[in-house]
């Protein structure tokens, strides 16, 4: 709906307005979490039919890259937060200078926006990361390989990448030249190819008052660079590594001044180390399990944090929770599959995002929880496979 079309509706005294930039599924689920808190939730959406715009009452359709649009949107909000990290950093500084409360602020968010800045800052803090080096062009790669332990290398654009986009694993300069890595005019970093056993995620929430909580460390299973499955807690993770991962996430949140949710994506190496791969300063796919599997979801704690309310318990509701993403395939009718999945498993939780089904697109997720990991995992995998048409029984 047009900007300001419902802002003349009278509001309850003292009810805060949270504005979220971006109208994807993260905004949709954050809006859902805010209903119980009585929060007035506004969305700056990319279009009138995106995921959050279908369910939120107060929607502005506009371009998050346009400063005037951002300023007009923020004028009706007590605090502004994010569904994604792509808002230009300089725009956020202008908003903060004008008195807008932005959480997380641009001085923190830049480290989720710019991988080069993130690696440099974490290195200065002594946080364990893969060895990294900026590279200017193809000719620079042989020098990088010598410094980083040899080929293959992982090449990343410093800005704009997500879900495997903007990341390439290359075996030599010829393979790098065949990619688009240097064609976009965005700075590039090279990283060592880490010999990792699995990927983990440590999610924490931090409020302006300094209160912080940590969720259990989870295992994240990737397919084609996209998160496919999350197991909470990470099975078989030694306690000292789980505590180290949570400690790293809490340290980073505190040192960078993060307000809200911080997700730290990690490698568990085969020689027993923990290395930081990526940062996200918003609710994160690896935390979706918490909607049904934790006392307080990541979405509610994100809202509590940006409003400086006391944070909720991150304690799991069951010994095991498994979340499996539903990725679009050749089966467009998700709701038709609900009859089978919900009848087969009344304890299953299904979350559909109202998105058009396209191959590889995240259109929902399913969550199962219980006492037996093998049973819980089979329940979640079966439902996701049925809803995408991979199986028919």
Secondary structure, DSSP 8 states (H G I E B T S, - for coil): --TTTTTTS---TT--EEEEE--SHHHHHHHHHHHHHT-EEEEEESSTTSTGGGT-SEEEE--TT-HHHHHHHHTT-SEEEESSS-S-HHHHHHHHHTT--BSS-HHHHHHHH-HHHHHHHHHHHT--B--EEEE-SGGGHHHHHHHHTSS-EEEEESSS--TTTTEEEESSHHHHHTSSTTTSS--EEEEE---EEEEEEEEEEE-TTS-EEE---EEEEEETTEEEEEEES-TT--HHHHHHHHHHHHHHHHHHT--EEEEEEEEEETTS-EEEEEEESS--GGGTTHHHHBSS-HHHHHHHHHTT-------BSSSEEEEEEEE--S---HHHHHHHHHHH-TT-EEEE------TT-EEEEEEEEES-HHHHHHHHHHHHHHHTTS---
